[in-house]
Amino acid sequence: MVAVEYGVFEDGVCIEAGFHGEVDKVAAEAHMAALVAAEPDMADAYEVTEICPDHEEQPKNGCEECAEGEADDAEDDDEGRG
Ligand SMILES: [Zn+2]
């Protein structure tokens, strides 16, 4: 079983990745806290979130590459089968 990977994101862009599991998630949040402490005005831009298991440096929720793939598949899902 593969541990969930977390990343630190700034404005939706991954700036730090490679945090695996709950223990590393704490490390990721500590890293983000240090960034926020350095730039309090940017606090809203930073977040720690799960990384897409299929695509590096993409958030699991809102992965652009997954969204594109699913959009293509959904188009004619009912055709040519059955
Ligand atoms: Zn993805």
PDB file of the backbone (N, CA, C, O) and the ligand in Angstrom, with CONECT records:
HET     ZN  A 101       1
ATOM      1  N   MET A   1       0.846  -1.205   0.000  1.00  0.00           N
ATOM      2  CA  MET A   1       0.000   0.000   0.000  1.00  0.00           C
ATOM      3  C   MET A   1       0.878   1.250   0.000  1.00  0.00           C
ATOM      4  O   MET A   1       1.824   1.373   0.777  1.00  0.00           O
ATOM      5  N   VAL A   2       0.540   2.145  -0.873  1.00  0.00           N
ATOM      6  CA  VAL A   2       1.326   3.378  -1.012  1.00  0.00           C
ATOM      7  C   VAL A   2       0.737   4.467  -0.134  1.00  0.00           C
ATOM      8  O   VAL A   2      -0.474   4.686  -0.126  1.00  0.00           O
ATOM      9  N   ALA A   3       1.591   5.138   0.593  1.00  0.00           N
ATOM     10  CA  ALA A   3       1.125   6.233   1.448  1.00  0.00           C
ATOM     11  C   ALA A   3       0.685   7.408   0.591  1.00  0.00           C
ATOM     12  O   ALA A   3       1.209   7.643  -0.498  1.00  0.00           O
ATOM     13  N   VAL A   4      -0.276   8.128   1.103  1.00  0.00           N
ATOM     14  CA  VAL A   4      -0.720   9.342   0.433  1.00  0.00           C
ATOM     15  C   VAL A   4       0.432  10.334   0.399  1.00  0.00           C
ATOM     16  O   VAL A   4       1.170  10.486   1.373  1.00  0.00           O
ATOM     17  N   GLU A   5       0.573  11.012  -0.752  1.00  0.00           N
ATOM     18  CA  GLU A   5       1.606  12.032  -0.845  1.00  0.00           C
ATOM     19  C   GLU A   5       0.982  13.415  -0.709  1.00  0.00           C
ATOM     20  O   GLU A   5      -0.063  13.705  -1.293  1.00  0.00           O
ATOM     21  N   TYR A   6       1.631  14.244   0.060  1.00  0.00           N
ATOM     22  CA  TYR A   6       1.179  15.623   0.232  1.00  0.00           C
ATOM     23  C   TYR A   6       2.197  16.573  -0.380  1.00  0.00           C
ATOM     24  O   TYR A   6       3.383  16.262  -0.491  1.00  0.00           O
ATOM     25  N   GLY A   7       1.702  17.734  -0.770  1.00  0.00           N
ATOM     26  CA  GLY A   7       2.585  18.759  -1.287  1.00  0.00           C
ATOM     27  C   GLY A   7       2.189  20.114  -0.751  1.00  0.00           C
ATOM     28  O   GLY A   7       1.053  20.319  -0.324  1.00  0.00           O
ATOM     29  N   VAL A   8       3.134  21.041  -0.776  1.00  0.00           N
ATOM     30  CA  VAL A   8       2.859  22.426  -0.412  1.00  0.00           C
ATOM     31  C   VAL A   8       2.625  23.194  -1.704  1.00  0.00           C
ATOM     32  O   VAL A   8       3.449  23.157  -2.618  1.00  0.00           O
ATOM     33  N   PHE A   9       1.494  23.890  -1.773  1.00  0.00           N
ATOM     34  CA  PHE A   9       1.121  24.617  -2.983  1.00  0.00           C
ATOM     35  C   PHE A   9       1.068  26.116  -2.716  1.00  0.00           C
ATOM     36  O   PHE A   9       0.661  26.565  -1.644  1.00  0.00           O
ATOM     37  N   GLU A  10       1.488  26.871  -3.716  1.00  0.00           N
ATOM     38  CA  GLU A  10       1.374  28.330  -3.663  1.00  0.00           C
ATOM     39  C   GLU A  10       0.569  28.761  -4.881  1.00  0.00           C
ATOM     40  O   GLU A  10       0.992  28.557  -6.019  1.00  0.00           O
ATOM     41  N   ASP A  11      -0.587  29.356  -4.636  1.00  0.00           N
ATOM     42  CA  ASP A  11      -1.475  29.750  -5.741  1.00  0.00           C
ATOM     43  C   ASP A  11      -1.747  28.585  -6.692  1.00  0.00           C
ATOM     44  O   ASP A  11      -1.791  28.776  -7.907  1.00  0.00           O
ATOM     45  N   GLY A  12      -1.932  27.378  -6.145  1.00  0.00           N
ATOM     46  CA  GLY A  12      -2.242  26.218  -6.961  1.00  0.00           C
ATOM     47  C   GLY A  12      -1.044  25.595  -7.645  1.00  0.00           C
ATOM     48  O   GLY A  12      -1.193  24.622  -8.384  1.00  0.00           O
ATOM     49  N   VAL A  13       0.146  26.138  -7.413  1.00  0.00           N
ATOM     50  CA  VAL A  13       1.358  25.592  -8.021  1.00  0.00           C
ATOM     51  C   VAL A  13       2.164  24.872  -6.944  1.00  0.00           C
ATOM     52  O   VAL A  13       2.417  25.426  -5.874  1.00  0.00           O
ATOM     53  N   CYS A  14       2.563  23.642  -7.233  1.00  0.00           N
ATOM     54  CA  CYS A  14       3.311  22.861  -6.265  1.00  0.00           C
ATOM     55  C   CYS A  14       4.726  23.421  -6.119  1.00  0.00           C
ATOM     56  O   CYS A  14       5.472  23.526  -7.093  1.00  0.00           O
ATOM     57  N   ILE A  15       5.076  23.775  -4.888  1.00  0.00           N
ATOM     58  CA  ILE A  15       6.422  24.304  -4.649  1.00  0.00           C
ATOM     59  C   ILE A  15       7.273  23.333  -3.836  1.00  0.00           C
ATOM     60  O   ILE A  15       8.499  23.441  -3.817  1.00  0.00           O
ATOM     61  N   GLU A  16       6.613  22.377  -3.161  1.00  0.00           N
ATOM     62  CA  GLU A  16       7.332  21.344  -2.409  1.00  0.00           C
ATOM     63  C   GLU A  16       6.497  20.084  -2.441  1.00  0.00           C
ATOM     64  O   GLU A  16       5.301  20.130  -2.154  1.00  0.00           O
ATOM     65  N   ALA A  17       7.102  18.956  -2.786  1.00  0.00           N
ATOM     66  CA  ALA A  17       6.382  17.694  -2.803  1.00  0.00           C
ATOM     67  C   ALA A  17       7.228  16.626  -2.122  1.00  0.00           C
ATOM     68  O   ALA A  17       8.321  16.899  -1.626  1.00  0.00           O
ATOM     69  N   GLY A  18       6.704  15.416  -2.110  1.00  0.00           N
ATOM     70  CA  GLY A  18       7.471  14.310  -1.550  1.00  0.00           C
ATOM     71  C   GLY A  18       7.208  14.081  -0.075  1.00  0.00           C
ATOM     72  O   GLY A  18       8.027  13.469   0.611  1.00  0.00           O
ATOM     73  N   PHE A  19       6.068  14.567   0.431  1.00  0.00           N
ATOM     74  CA  PHE A  19       5.695  14.324   1.821  1.00  0.00           C
ATOM     75  C   PHE A  19       4.732  13.135   1.849  1.00  0.00           C
ATOM     76  O   PHE A  19       3.596  13.239   1.387  1.00  0.00           O
ATOM     77  N   HIS A  20       5.192  12.009   2.392  1.00  0.00           N
ATOM     78  CA  HIS A  20       4.395  10.777   2.335  1.00  0.00           C
ATOM     79  C   HIS A  20       3.818  10.434   3.697  1.00  0.00           C
ATOM     80  O   HIS A  20       4.545  10.323   4.684  1.00  0.00           O
ATOM     81  N   GLY A  21       2.503  10.267   3.739  1.00  0.00           N
ATOM     82  CA  GLY A  21       1.848   9.815   4.957  1.00  0.00           C
ATOM     83  C   GLY A  21       1.612  10.933   5.950  1.00  0.00           C
ATOM     84  O   GLY A  21       1.998  12.082   5.735  1.00  0.00           O
ATOM     85  N   GLU A  22       0.959  10.556   7.056  1.00  0.00           N
ATOM     86  CA  GLU A  22       0.541  11.549   8.036  1.00  0.00           C
ATOM     87  C   GLU A  22       1.737  12.218   8.722  1.00  0.00           C
ATOM     88  O   GLU A  22       1.683  13.404   9.047  1.00  0.00           O
ATOM     89  N   VAL A  23       2.807  11.462   8.941  1.00  0.00           N
ATOM     90  CA  VAL A  23       3.976  12.040   9.608  1.00  0.00           C
ATOM     91  C   VAL A  23       4.581  13.146   8.754  1.00  0.00           C
ATOM     92  O   VAL A  23       4.899  14.227   9.252  1.00  0.00           O
ATOM     93  N   ASP A  24       4.739  12.862   7.451  1.00  0.00           N
ATOM     94  CA  ASP A  24       5.301  13.874   6.558  1.00  0.00           C
ATOM     95  C   ASP A  24       4.337  15.021   6.334  1.00  0.00           C
ATOM     96  O   ASP A  24       4.759  16.143   6.055  1.00  0.00           O
ATOM     97  N   LYS A  25       3.032  14.750   6.454  1.00  0.00           N
ATOM     98  CA  LYS A  25       2.059  15.833   6.303  1.00  0.00           C
ATOM     99  C   LYS A  25       2.307  16.900   7.362  1.00  0.00           C
ATOM    100  O   LYS A  25       2.200  18.095   7.088  1.00  0.00           O
ATOM    101  N   VAL A  26       2.638  16.463   8.563  1.00  0.00           N
ATOM    102  CA  VAL A  26       2.971  17.410   9.632  1.00  0.00           C
ATOM    103  C   VAL A  26       4.192  18.234   9.238  1.00  0.00           C
ATOM    104  O   VAL A  26       4.248  19.438   9.487  1.00  0.00           O
ATOM    105  N   ALA A  27       5.166  17.575   8.622  1.00  0.00           N
ATOM    106  CA  ALA A  27       6.366  18.282   8.165  1.00  0.00           C
ATOM    107  C   ALA A  27       6.013  19.291   7.072  1.00  0.00           C
ATOM    108  O   ALA A  27       6.553  20.397   7.038  1.00  0.00           O
ATOM    109  N   ALA A  28       5.100  18.896   6.178  1.00  0.00           N
ATOM    110  CA  ALA A  28       4.671  19.798   5.106  1.00  0.00           C
ATOM    111  C   ALA A  28       3.977  21.029   5.686  1.00  0.00           C
ATOM    112  O   ALA A  28       4.200  22.156   5.244  1.00  0.00           O
ATOM    113  N   GLU A  29       3.126  20.782   6.694  1.00  0.00           N
ATOM    114  CA  GLU A  29       2.409  21.901   7.306  1.00  0.00           C
ATOM    115  C   GLU A  29       3.373  22.821   8.057  1.00  0.00           C
ATOM    116  O   GLU A  29       3.178  24.035   8.097  1.00  0.00           O
ATOM    117  N   ALA A  30       4.417  22.231   8.652  1.00  0.00           N
ATOM    118  CA  ALA A  30       5.435  23.040   9.329  1.00  0.00           C
ATOM    119  C   ALA A  30       6.203  23.882   8.314  1.00  0.00           C
ATOM    120  O   ALA A  30       6.538  25.038   8.571  1.00  0.00           O
ATOM    121  N   HIS A  31       6.477  23.272   7.146  1.00  0.00           N
ATOM    122  CA  HIS A  31       7.167  23.992   6.077  1.00  0.00           C
ATOM    123  C   HIS A  31       6.310  25.174   5.610  1.00  0.00           C
ATOM    124  O   HIS A  31       6.811  26.282   5.417  1.00  0.00           O
ATOM    125  N   MET A  32       5.001  24.915   5.432  1.00  0.00           N
ATOM    126  CA  MET A  32       4.091  25.975   5.005  1.00  0.00           C
ATOM    127  C   MET A  32       4.019  27.074   6.064  1.00  0.00           C
ATOM    128  O   MET A  32       3.991  28.261   5.736  1.00  0.00           O
ATOM    129  N   ALA A  33       3.991  26.672   7.335  1.00  0.00           N
ATOM    130  CA  ALA A  33       3.922  27.651   8.416  1.00  0.00           C
ATOM    131  C   ALA A  33       5.134  28.581   8.387  1.00  0.00           C
ATOM    132  O   ALA A  33       5.024  29.773   8.675  1.00  0.00           O
ATOM    133  N   ALA A  34       6.287  28.019   8.038  1.00  0.00           N
ATOM    134  CA  ALA A  34       7.496  28.835   7.950  1.00  0.00           C
ATOM    135  C   ALA A  34       7.383  29.841   6.804  1.00  0.00           C
ATOM    136  O   ALA A  34       7.816  30.987   6.925  1.00  0.00           O
ATOM    137  N   LEU A  35       6.791  29.393   5.681  1.00  0.00           N
ATOM    138  CA  LEU A  35       6.594  30.299   4.538  1.00  0.00           C
ATOM    139  C   LEU A  35       5.632  31.421   4.908  1.00  0.00           C
ATOM    140  O   LEU A  35       5.862  32.586   4.582  1.00  0.00           O
ATOM    141  N   VAL A  36       4.549  31.053   5.594  1.00  0.00           N
ATOM    142  CA  VAL A  36       3.553  32.049   6.001  1.00  0.00           C
ATOM    143  C   VAL A  36       4.161  33.035   6.997  1.00  0.00           C
ATOM    144  O   VAL A  36       3.875  34.231   6.949  1.00  0.00           O
ATOM    145  N   ALA A  37       4.999  32.527   7.895  1.00  0.00           N
ATOM    146  CA  ALA A  37       5.649  33.391   8.881  1.00  0.00           C
ATOM    147  C   ALA A  37       6.564  34.400   8.189  1.00  0.00           C
ATOM    148  O   ALA A  37       6.702  35.539   8.634  1.00  0.00           O
ATOM    149  N   ALA A  38       7.187  33.960   7.090  1.00  0.00           N
ATOM    150  CA  ALA A  38       8.089  34.840   6.357  1.00  0.00           C
ATOM    151  C   ALA A  38       7.313  35.886   5.551  1.00  0.00           C
ATOM    152  O   ALA A  38       7.754  37.023   5.387  1.00  0.00           O
ATOM    153  N   GLU A  39       6.121  35.457   5.045  1.00  0.00           N
ATOM    154  CA  GLU A  39       5.309  36.368   4.251  1.00  0.00           C
ATOM    155  C   GLU A  39       3.840  36.277   4.674  1.00  0.00           C
ATOM    156  O   GLU A  39       3.032  35.641   3.997  1.00  0.00           O
ATOM    157  N   PRO A  40       3.502  36.915   5.797  1.00  0.00           N
ATOM    158  CA  PRO A  40       2.124  36.821   6.313  1.00  0.00           C
ATOM    159  C   PRO A  40       1.075  37.269   5.301  1.00  0.00           C
ATOM    160  O   PRO A  40      -0.048  36.765   5.324  1.00  0.00           O
ATOM    161  N   ASP A  41       1.407  38.187   4.430  1.00  0.00           N
ATOM    162  CA  ASP A  41       0.442  38.662   3.429  1.00  0.00           C
ATOM    163  C   ASP A  41       0.066  37.559   2.438  1.00  0.00           C
ATOM    164  O   ASP A  41      -0.977  37.628   1.788  1.00  0.00           O
ATOM    165  N   MET A  42       0.916  36.554   2.331  1.00  0.00           N
ATOM    166  CA  MET A  42       0.694  35.472   1.363  1.00  0.00           C
ATOM    167  C   MET A  42      -0.012  34.270   1.998  1.00  0.00           C
ATOM    168  O   MET A  42      -0.161  33.233   1.351  1.00  0.00           O
ATOM    169  N   ALA A  43      -0.440  34.394   3.237  1.00  0.00           N
ATOM    170  CA  ALA A  43      -0.973  33.248   3.976  1.00  0.00           C
ATOM    171  C   ALA A  43      -2.067  32.514   3.198  1.00  0.00           C
ATOM    172  O   ALA A  43      -2.113  31.284   3.212  1.00  0.00           O
ATOM    173  N   ASP A  44      -2.942  33.253   2.524  1.00  0.00           N
ATOM    174  CA  ASP A  44      -4.054  32.620   1.819  1.00  0.00           C
ATOM    175  C   ASP A  44      -3.609  31.862   0.576  1.00  0.00           C
ATOM    176  O   ASP A  44      -4.335  31.004   0.073  1.00  0.00           O
ATOM    177  N   ALA A  45      -2.423  32.176   0.084  1.00  0.00           N
ATOM    178  CA  ALA A  45      -1.959  31.546  -1.155  1.00  0.00           C
ATOM    179  C   ALA A  45      -1.412  30.146  -0.912  1.00  0.00           C
ATOM    180  O   ALA A  45      -1.383  29.321  -1.825  1.00  0.00           O
ATOM    181  N   TYR A  46      -0.982  29.878   0.307  1.00  0.00           N
ATOM    182  CA  TYR A  46      -0.348  28.586   0.597  1.00  0.00           C
ATOM    183  C   TYR A  46      -1.355  27.575   1.105  1.00  0.00           C
ATOM    184  O   TYR A  46      -2.282  27.921   1.837  1.00  0.00           O
ATOM    185  N   GLU A  47      -1.170  26.330   0.714  1.00  0.00           N
ATOM    186  CA  GLU A  47      -1.957  25.248   1.293  1.00  0.00           C
ATOM    187  C   GLU A  47      -1.194  23.933   1.171  1.00  0.00           C
ATOM    188  O   GLU A  47      -0.374  23.738   0.273  1.00  0.00           O
ATOM    189  N   VAL A  48      -1.496  23.042   2.108  1.00  0.00           N
ATOM    190  CA  VAL A  48      -0.985  21.672   2.040  1.00  0.00           C
ATOM    191  C   VAL A  48      -2.138  20.797   1.589  1.00  0.00           C
ATOM    192  O   VAL A  48      -3.208  20.818   2.199  1.00  0.00           O
ATOM    193  N   THR A  49      -1.936  20.031   0.531  1.00  0.00           N
ATOM    194  CA  THR A  49      -3.011  19.201   0.000  1.00  0.00           C
ATOM    195  C   THR A  49      -2.469  17.890  -0.543  1.00  0.00           C
ATOM    196  O   THR A  49      -1.273  17.765  -0.808  1.00  0.00           O
ATOM    197  N   GLU A  50      -3.352  16.914  -0.706  1.00  0.00           N
ATOM    198  CA  GLU A  50      -2.946  15.639  -1.284  1.00  0.00           C
ATOM    199  C   GLU A  50      -2.566  15.819  -2.743  1.00  0.00           C
ATOM    200  O   GLU A  50      -3.177  16.600  -3.471  1.00  0.00           O
ATOM    201  N   ILE A  51      -1.546  15.079  -3.153  1.00  0.00           N
ATOM    202  CA  ILE A  51      -1.099  15.127  -4.555  1.00  0.00           C
ATOM    203  C   ILE A  51      -1.771  13.998  -5.323  1.00  0.00           C
ATOM    204  O   ILE A  51      -1.972  12.907  -4.789  1.00  0.00           O
ATOM    205  N   CYS A  52      -2.114  14.261  -6.563  1.00  0.00           N
ATOM    206  CA  CYS A  52      -2.723  13.258  -7.432  1.00  0.00           C
ATOM    207  C   CYS A  52      -1.823  12.026  -7.504  1.00  0.00           C
ATOM    208  O   CYS A  52      -0.629  12.149  -7.778  1.00  0.00           O
ATOM    209  N   PRO A  53      -2.382  10.847  -7.263  1.00  0.00           N
ATOM    210  CA  PRO A  53      -1.552   9.635  -7.303  1.00  0.00           C
ATOM    211  C   PRO A  53      -1.005   9.333  -8.702  1.00  0.00           C
ATOM    212  O   PRO A  53      -0.027   8.597  -8.835  1.00  0.00           O
ATOM    213  N   ASP A  54      -1.626   9.895  -9.740  1.00  0.00           N
ATOM    214  CA  ASP A  54      -1.216   9.615 -11.120  1.00  0.00           C
ATOM    215  C   ASP A  54      -0.316  10.696 -11.714  1.00  0.00           C
ATOM    216  O   ASP A  54       0.402  10.442 -12.681  1.00  0.00           O
ATOM    217  N   HIS A  55      -0.348  11.891 -11.145  1.00  0.00           N
ATOM    218  CA  HIS A  55       0.390  12.997 -11.733  1.00  0.00           C
ATOM    219  C   HIS A  55       1.140  13.774 -10.651  1.00  0.00           C
ATOM    220  O   HIS A  55       0.546  14.234  -9.676  1.00  0.00           O
ATOM    221  N   GLU A  56       2.434  13.908 -10.836  1.00  0.00           N
ATOM    222  CA  GLU A  56       3.228  14.670  -9.884  1.00  0.00           C
ATOM    223  C   GLU A  56       2.899  16.148  -9.977  1.00  0.00           C
ATOM    224  O   GLU A  56       2.567  16.675 -11.039  1.00  0.00           O
ATOM    225  N   GLU A  57       3.001  16.791  -8.837  1.00  0.00           N
ATOM    226  CA  GLU A  57       2.842  18.241  -8.763  1.00  0.00           C
ATOM    227  C   GLU A  57       1.474  18.717  -9.224  1.00  0.00           C
ATOM    228  O   GLU A  57       1.325  19.846  -9.692  1.00  0.00           O
ATOM    229  N   GLN A  58       0.457  17.835  -9.088  1.00  0.00           N
ATOM    230  CA  GLN A  58      -0.924  18.236  -9.329  1.00  0.00           C
ATOM    231  C   GLN A  58      -1.716  17.902  -8.069  1.00  0.00           C
ATOM    232  O   GLN A  58      -1.525  16.827  -7.501  1.00  0.00           O
ATOM    233  N   PRO A  59      -2.590  18.782  -7.620  1.00  0.00           N
ATOM    234  CA  PRO A  59      -3.410  18.455  -6.453  1.00  0.00           C
ATOM    235  C   PRO A  59      -4.406  17.358  -6.792  1.00  0.00           C
ATOM    236  O   PRO A  59      -4.942  17.317  -7.900  1.00  0.00           O
ATOM    237  N   LYS A  60      -4.654  16.462  -5.828  1.00  0.00           N
ATOM    238  CA  LYS A  60      -5.576  15.359  -6.071  1.00  0.00           C
ATOM    239  C   LYS A  60      -6.961  15.892  -6.439  1.00  0.00           C
ATOM    240  O   LYS A  60      -7.597  15.400  -7.371  1.00  0.00           O
ATOM    241  N   ASN A  61      -7.412  16.884  -5.711  1.00  0.00           N
ATOM    242  CA  ASN A  61      -8.686  17.524  -6.028  1.00  0.00           C
ATOM    243  C   ASN A  61      -8.427  18.674  -6.988  1.00  0.00           C
ATOM    244  O   ASN A  61      -7.886  19.709  -6.598  1.00  0.00           O
ATOM    245  N   GLY A  62      -8.817  18.490  -8.247  1.00  0.00           N
ATOM    246  CA  GLY A  62      -8.604  19.546  -9.219  1.00  0.00           C
ATOM    247  C   GLY A  62      -7.380  19.312 -10.078  1.00  0.00           C
ATOM    248  O   GLY A  62      -6.830  20.259 -10.640  1.00  0.00           O
ATOM    249  N   CYS A  63      -6.940  18.063 -10.189  1.00  0.00           N
ATOM    250  CA  CYS A  63      -5.826  17.752 -11.081  1.00  0.00           C
ATOM    251  C   CYS A  63      -6.233  18.063 -12.518  1.00  0.00           C
ATOM    252  O   CYS A  63      -7.196  17.494 -13.032  1.00  0.00           O
ATOM    253  N   GLU A  64      -5.501  18.966 -13.165  1.00  0.00           N
ATOM    254  CA  GLU A  64      -5.863  19.380 -14.518  1.00  0.00           C
ATOM    255  C   GLU A  64      -5.727  18.233 -15.513  1.00  0.00           C
ATOM    256  O   GLU A  64      -6.539  18.094 -16.428  1.00  0.00           O
ATOM    257  N   GLU A  65      -4.690  17.409 -15.327  1.00  0.00           N
ATOM    258  CA  GLU A  65      -4.455  16.330 -16.280  1.00  0.00           C
ATOM    259  C   GLU A  65      -5.531  15.258 -16.181  1.00  0.00           C
ATOM    260  O   GLU A  65      -5.963  14.717 -17.198  1.00  0.00           O
ATOM    261  N   CYS A  66      -5.976  14.942 -14.936  1.00  0.00           N
ATOM    262  CA  CYS A  66      -7.071  13.993 -14.774  1.00  0.00           C
ATOM    263  C   CYS A  66      -8.357  14.569 -15.367  1.00  0.00           C
ATOM    264  O   CYS A  66      -9.116  13.848 -16.015  1.00  0.00           O
ATOM    265  N   ALA A  67      -8.602  15.845 -15.152  1.00  0.00           N
ATOM    266  CA  ALA A  67      -9.823  16.486 -15.644  1.00  0.00           C
ATOM    267  C   ALA A  67      -9.881  16.409 -17.168  1.00  0.00           C
ATOM    268  O   ALA A  67     -10.946  16.166 -17.735  1.00  0.00           O
ATOM    269  N   GLU A  68      -8.747  16.613 -17.833  1.00  0.00           N
ATOM    270  CA  GLU A  68      -8.718  16.534 -19.288  1.00  0.00           C
ATOM    271  C   GLU A  68      -9.020  15.122 -19.774  1.00  0.00           C
ATOM    272  O   GLU A  68      -9.794  14.933 -20.713  1.00  0.00           O
ATOM    273  N   GLY A  69      -8.410  14.139 -19.134  1.00  0.00           N
ATOM    274  CA  GLY A  69      -8.621  12.747 -19.514  1.00  0.00           C
ATOM    275  C   GLY A  69     -10.071  12.339 -19.346  1.00  0.00           C
ATOM    276  O   GLY A  69     -10.643  11.684 -20.218  1.00  0.00           O
ATOM    277  N   GLU A  70     -10.668  12.725 -18.227  1.00  0.00           N
ATOM    278  CA  GLU A  70     -12.048  12.347 -17.973  1.00  0.00           C
ATOM    279  C   GLU A  70     -12.997  13.038 -18.940  1.00  0.00           C
ATOM    280  O   GLU A  70     -13.994  12.450 -19.359  1.00  0.00           O
ATOM    281  N   ALA A  71     -12.700  14.258 -19.289  1.00  0.00           N
ATOM    282  CA  ALA A  71     -13.555  14.983 -20.224  1.00  0.00           C
ATOM    283  C   ALA A  71     -13.593  14.270 -21.574  1.00  0.00           C
ATOM    284  O   ALA A  71     -14.653  14.152 -22.189  1.00  0.00           O
ATOM    285  N   ASP A  72     -12.436  13.798 -22.032  1.00  0.00           N
ATOM    286  CA  ASP A  72     -12.385  13.076 -23.300  1.00  0.00           C
ATOM    287  C   ASP A  72     -13.196  11.786 -23.252  1.00  0.00           C
ATOM    288  O   ASP A  72     -13.943  11.477 -24.180  1.00  0.00           O
ATOM    289  N   ASP A  73     -13.043  11.037 -22.165  1.00  0.00           N
ATOM    290  CA  ASP A  73     -13.720   9.752 -22.056  1.00  0.00           C
ATOM    291  C   ASP A  73     -15.229   9.908 -21.953  1.00  0.00           C
ATOM    292  O   ASP A  73     -15.986   9.092 -22.478  1.00  0.00           O
ATOM    293  N   ALA A  74     -15.657  10.964 -21.271  1.00  0.00           N
ATOM    294  CA  ALA A  74     -17.082  11.129 -20.989  1.00  0.00           C
ATOM    295  C   ALA A  74     -17.868  11.478 -22.253  1.00  0.00           C
ATOM    296  O   ALA A  74     -19.068  11.215 -22.325  1.00  0.00           O
ATOM    297  N   GLU A  75     -17.204  12.066 -23.246  1.00  0.00           N
ATOM    298  CA  GLU A  75     -17.886  12.545 -24.446  1.00  0.00           C
ATOM    299  C   GLU A  75     -18.815  11.507 -25.074  1.00  0.00           C
ATOM    300  O   GLU A  75     -20.026  11.717 -25.150  1.00  0.00           O
ATOM    301  N   ASP A  76     -18.241  10.381 -25.526  1.00  0.00           N
ATOM    302  CA  ASP A  76     -19.085   9.376 -26.157  1.00  0.00           C
ATOM    303  C   ASP A  76     -18.972   8.031 -25.442  1.00  0.00           C
ATOM    304  O   ASP A  76     -18.579   7.017 -26.019  1.00  0.00           O
ATOM    305  N   ASP A  77     -19.321   8.068 -24.211  1.00  0.00           N
ATOM    306  CA  ASP A  77     -19.201   6.883 -23.383  1.00  0.00           C
ATOM    307  C   ASP A  77     -20.220   5.820 -23.766  1.00  0.00           C
ATOM    308  O   ASP A  77     -19.984   4.627 -23.579  1.00  0.00           O
ATOM    309  N   ASP A  78     -21.357   6.260 -24.305  1.00  0.00           N
ATOM    310  CA  ASP A  78     -22.452   5.334 -24.590  1.00  0.00           C
ATOM    311  C   ASP A  78     -22.385   4.752 -25.997  1.00  0.00           C
ATOM    312  O   ASP A  78     -23.130   3.830 -26.331  1.00  0.00           O
ATOM    313  N   GLU A  79     -21.498   5.289 -26.813  1.00  0.00           N
ATOM    314  CA  GLU A  79     -21.463   4.855 -28.197  1.00  0.00           C
ATOM    315  C   GLU A  79     -20.510   3.677 -28.408  1.00  0.00           C
ATOM    316  O   GLU A  79     -19.480   3.564 -27.744  1.00  0.00           O
ATOM    317  N   GLY A  80     -20.869   2.826 -29.325  1.00  0.00           N
ATOM    318  CA  GLY A  80     -19.989   1.759 -29.730  1.00  0.00           C
ATOM    319  C   GLY A  80     -19.828   0.634 -28.736  1.00  0.00           C
ATOM    320  O   GLY A  80     -18.883  -0.150 -28.821  1.00  0.00           O
ATOM    321  N   ARG A  81     -20.736   0.553 -27.805  1.00  0.00           N
ATOM    322  CA  ARG A  81     -20.636  -0.549 -26.832  1.00  0.00           C
ATOM    323  C   ARG A  81     -21.982  -1.238 -26.675  1.00  0.00           C
ATOM    324  O   ARG A  81     -23.023  -0.633 -26.934  1.00  0.00           O
ATOM    325  N   GLY A  82     -21.973  -2.432 -26.276  1.00  0.00           N
ATOM    326  CA  GLY A  82     -23.191  -3.142 -25.945  1.00  0.00           C
ATOM    327  C   GLY A  82     -23.592  -4.015 -27.093  1.00  0.00           C
ATOM    328  O   GLY A  82     -24.606  -4.707 -27.018  1.00  0.00           O
TER     329      GLY A  82
HETATM  330 ZN    ZN A 101      -4.069  13.440 -12.051  1.00  0.00          ZN2+
END
